[in-house]
């Protein structure tokens, strides 16, 4: 008999998703079991939930797991259970690590400031939770629905190469700069540049033990307005933005007005643009910056990168590559960019 604690609920979920991640041949079995035990209406509801917003997918799995673990209680699964928010957050982290689309806090997205989950926003979700709470449904039906959901989630895992273990002794200044220069030369819509800069700055914060500071970067295709950020990369203390950086593959002058607006809108003292800077164009660039009326700096992305590599010691250069892998995997959708990065790591001789 399973115990009813958040830890046991999480363990059940992770165990079953892990099983399907490592046993692809069990897919048809899970699907067949669901077809056998669920009514067409409930299977249809579940299918829609699993293909809807990721938050609904995660919450329904957690709610089912509570129903299965708490066998001695008749739970109202239309309500958030004690500890469920923590379970949802840890599930999101697990899914992200396994290259599955995830959210950080599913319950925050659905039931903010309320334990009530059936709120009329997704009728199929509400109907399924009410069915889970009914005394007429059987444990076999819930188990079938739960197994089906875990299989479906596992089947969306992207075929991403794992990050190799690194040989820190290979991460000399010259080797790192050559690696990043080659990486920046590959087509990525600016992904490698943005996430490399973010990773290097993150590692600098760690190396210098700057407590109270953190670095954030946004999804590759998200605009600053939609993500409510001052730039592609932000340095924050608490909720206050200290520095903001725009990283672009386009000409630096296309970002000047964007940077000036960000300074005004986010009450910043200054803004930085990292782009490709032509030596012959520097005079025009300095004149344009001087006439802008705001403290905006433009730096060559490769020169800035080299400066960061020079400051970091080898262990923190390794940390920056590991962080770069995580960001490419999580914040942009193209699996090939992740796998190309791993291939470049191996070809550079960095893998241990």
Protein Blocks (a to p, Z undefined) as FASTA:
>chain_A
ZZddfklmmmmmmmmmmmmmmmmmlmmmmmmmmmmmpcfklmmmmmmmmmmcfklmmmmm
mmmmmmmmmmmbccdfkbccehklmmmmmmmmmmmmnopacdfblmlmmmgoiabfbgol
ammlmmmmmmmmpmkbcfklmmmmmmmmmmmmmmmpccddddddddfklmcfklmmmmmm
mmmmpceehmmmmmmmmmmmmmmmmmnopghiacddddfklcfklnopabfbdcdehjbc
fbdcdddfbdfklmmmmmmmmmmmnopabdcddddddfklmmmmmmmmmmnopacddddf
klmmmmmmmmpcfklmmmmmmmmmmmmmmmocblklmmmmmmmmmmnopaZZ
